[in-house]
């Protein structure tokens, strides 16, 4: 049996579910936990684990999908960039169909003649710039701490190759400040504990999440993405609540070290500095995003193309913001499954393959 299949072992998962039920029974009250990772969202549904969780353990899906938390103003900027003459927007596929505040998307702009190309990594966008030296290639840089070092490396490669026609719209977000904003915001007391994102923790380690236990008394556990990974994390989480000893734990030790990846953080910090950022559903959160450092400003597409992140309206009727805060589940949105489907999405939580609405629709049913 390989390592991956062992984390799907039915006997192991049944034993962990039984342990989880015992921990909840000993605690004597319901528990609401929030995951803040799109991969966890999909894994919980895809594996069938969400339907097997004990009755008194409620799963809330938080702002862990990078496409979903991309603000309306940022999406509008991507579209305006695509409409500029001599510009090619190179983008991840999930961003292609995300509607802006007026309902238009990059896909609509492409149908109207804009040059938009789907790529699979920032380095593909750098290669595209090398292949089109007379055009400006713009890459919408979205994602969390996981993708920021890769983006920084791509910018270093572009500078090393002398590609002055490559630039990015810097929209990367930082997870810990968003979690603080969730707890400080309306409804923050609904969250009893957090399932921490394994991918982000690979880069950050454990220390940046320590405030959750220290300041808010919330257990927080880094978990992997297989069923046994998730169940192990939930068992530890509920055990902390039962003992009244909230900590930041780690059940994904095969991938996450306490110190994270200093090398990845060094690359990220060489190119980016911490800045305020807009989040869908959470608004402007201080020190929750990444901006290009002064010596890298020539790669900023907003400055190069004369664009601004302007205040915009929201998509009419879309409740993605409420869903990202864990205020209610996707099926409570009046558009879910009728007006808003994966074939005809209204908001990003249905567009993205990691979005909670898409997972709910695909695995639980409309």
Secondary structure by P-SEA (a helix, b strand, c coil): ccaaaaaacaaaaaaaaaaaaaaaaaacbbbbbbbccaaaaaaaaaacccccccccbbbbbccccccccccaaaaaaaaaaaacccbbbbbccccccccccccccaaaaaaaccbbbbbccaaaaaaaaaacccbbbbbbccccccaaaaaaaaaaaaaaaccccbbbccbbbbcaaaaaaaaacccccccccccccaaaaacccccccccccccccbbbbbbcccaaaaaaaaaaaaaaaaaccccccccccccccccccaaaaaaaaacbbbbbbcccccccccccccccccccccccccccccccccccccccccaaaaaaaccccccccccccccccccccccccccccccaaaaaaacccc
